[in-house]
Amino acid sequence: MTPKPPMELLSPKACVKIGQWNVRTMYETGKCAEVVSEMQRFKLDILSTSVMRWNGCGKMTTATGETILYSGKSDDHHEQGVGLILSTRANNSLMEWEPFSGRIITARFSSKWRNVTVIQCYAPINSSEEEIKEFYEGLQAMLDKISNRNIVIMMGDMNAKVGCDNTGLESIMGQQGDKCKINEN
């Protein structure tokens, strides 16, 4: 039997809702159900999550039918962790996914004209130069593997302080940054 091709996530008449949430943890009892409930309330097709604090990587289905793709550290410290929670519709268009690290996960979806690749990131804070270098090298490696024909959506917690100087960036950035401080992220 030939496998059924995936459904298309994007099409001319489709409205796709995508969100991102730094959940701080999903390692507590009931937290996963709470996050999924909020996803349903906002009628999201894809919800990317940062700081899940789940170890390892995997794919699971919730009691209400959403699919959770997750990637975390392999130790027992329950730190970091990223994930993508997919509605049934988004899961039906899922072509492949790759857990890269406790800070990066990607998923590729079928679409009408071009495939869509979603990259969920959780950048380290500026305190560890080695960890920052490793993160950005990994992110670049992920981007290099993606076809130029794909639509790429990169989202997540980049731990960036953008400051309040928006000179030349007025159309995409406000002046409400953190006390006019800026960091390298």
N, C-alpha and C positions, 0 to 999 in steps of 0.2 A: 504494500500500500504506500503510495506517495504521500509524504508529509504535506499537510495543508500549509500554504504560504501564510506568513503573518499578515494580520490586518494592517491597514495604514493608519498611523497616528495623525498625520497631517493630510488634509485634503482641502480643496477650495472652500467647502462649506463647514469645515470642522472648526470648532472653538476648543482649543486645548489650553487648560489652565495648569500652570506650573508654579510651585512655590518652594521656598527654602526656609528652614527653621533650625536654629541652633537650639536643640532640645535639652542641652546640658547633661542629660542622661536618659537612657531608656532601660537602664539596668535596675530600676526599681519596680516593684510589683504594681501593676496597673498602668504604668507609664506608656507602654506600647498601645494599649487600648485608648488611652487619652489622646495620644498623637494621631492615631487613625481616625478617631471621632472628629477631631478638628479638621483633618483632611477631608472627611466626608461633608462636614458643615460648610466648608468653603468650596466644595465640589471640584477639588483638584484632581487632575489626572496623574500628575507626578509631584511628589513631595520629596525634596532632598533634605537630609538631616545631617547635622554636624554634632559631634561629641555624644554619640550614642552610647559609648562605653561598653560595647559588646566585643567580646574577644573572637578572634578567628574571622572566617568569612563564610558566607552561605546565602541560601535562598530559602525563604519560608513563606507560608500562606497564613494569613490571619483568619480568625473565625468568620469574619464578614467578607472574605474573598480577596482582599488586597494582597499583593505580593511584596515582600520586603527583601531587597538585595542589600547585603551589608558587608563591610570590610573593616576589620579592627586589628589591634595588635595581637600577637600570638602568645603574649605572656598573661599572667593572672592579675595584672594591675588595674584592669578595667579603665583605661585611659583612652582618649582619642575616639576613633571610630566614626565612620561615615556610612550613609545608607541612602537608598532610593526606595520610596514606597510608591507602588504603582497601582492604579485602579485596574479593574478587570480589562477595560479598553486598552490602557497603556500596556498591560502585560500581554495582551493578544497581539500587539504590534512589536513586542520585544524580539530582536533578532539575536543579540548576544550581549553579554556583560562581562566586565573584568574587574575583580578586586585587585587593586594595585598595592595598596598599603593601608595602614590605619588612618591615612589622611586623604587618599584619592580612590575613587571608584568611577567607572564609566559604564554606560549602557548605550546600545545602538538600537534605534527603532526604525521600522519600515515607514515610509512616507510616500505620498503620491509622486513627487518629482525627485526628491533627494532624500537619502536617509538622514536621520537626525541622531547626533551623538551628544549625550548629556554627560558632562564631567562634574562630579561633586567633589569639592575640595575643602579641606580644613587646614589652613596654613598655620605653622608654628608662630609663636610670638617672637619678638626680636631678641630674646635673651640667649638663644643658642645658635651661633653662627653655623656650626656643622649641620644641625638639624634643618636650618633654613636652606642651606645649599643643597642638601639631599632632597628636600621637598621640591624645590624649583627644578632641579635636574630631573626628578621623576615626572613632574608635570610636563616638562618639555618633551621627555621621552614619550609620554602618552599622546601629546599633541602631534608629534612626528609620525605616529602610527596611524593617524586618522586620515582618511582620503580627503583630498582637497574638494571633492564634490559633495561632501557631507555638510549639513548645517550643524554647527557646533554651538552648544549652549553650555557655557562654563558658569557654575554657580557655587556658592558656599560661603564659608566664613574665612575671609582672607586675612583676618587680624590686622587690617590696615587702618591707619589713622591718616585721613586725607587732609586734615587741616582745614583752614577756612579761606585760603587764597585760591580763588577759582578763576583767576585771570586767564582768559582764552578758553575756559571750560564752562562758561556760564550756562550753556544749553544742556549740559549733562551733570552739573554739580552745583549744589547750593553752597551757602557760606555757614552752615551749621556744624562744622567740624569740631573736634575736641580741642577747644581753647587754642585754636590756631597751631596746634602741634601736628607734625607730620612724621611718619616713620618710613623706613625703607620698603616695607611691604606695600 
